[in-house]
Amino acid sequence: MLEGMDPEADEIRKRLAKLPMRGNKRQYTAAVKQAVLDFVKRSVASGLTEAASCKAIGMHQATVSEWRLGPRRRASVKKMKDRTQERVLPVEIEATPSIPRRSLTLTLPGGAQVEGLELAHVVELAKALR
């Protein structure tokens, strides 16, 4: 899709150009974000790729994809990336007479703790974190 070929794409490009900048980043309003997402959704439904739709309005596909995924999805993707980048260390379980059977604590790299577990649950967690 070339510039001037789609009046809606031209209008969105004009709206984007008018947005204020902070440093080298545009300050997108909720209305502009929604207009961009709606345009890309309609374009993709009509057969264009998301990349081509974004190019038509002069936006980076990564930005639009991030908006489309929303904050909850972005957070879960980030957590997943963080989790895969951490190295899971082997777990050693020591019996301690002073700790009741049902109050085992699993301490993860980074300091997070899961308390009140039975031995079988600790083993399951350790296997799942590999």
Long-range contacts (C-beta under 8 A, 24 or more apart in sequence): 1-43, 1-48, 1-52, 1-53, 1-55, 1-56, 6-56, 8-39, 9-39, 9-56, 9-57, 12-36, 12-39, 12-57, 13-57, 13-58, 16-57, 16-58, 16-59, 33-67, 36-64, 36-67, 37-64, 37-67, 37-68, 40-64, 40-68, 86-110, 88-126, 88-129, 88-130, 91-122, 91-126, 93-119, 93-122, 93-123
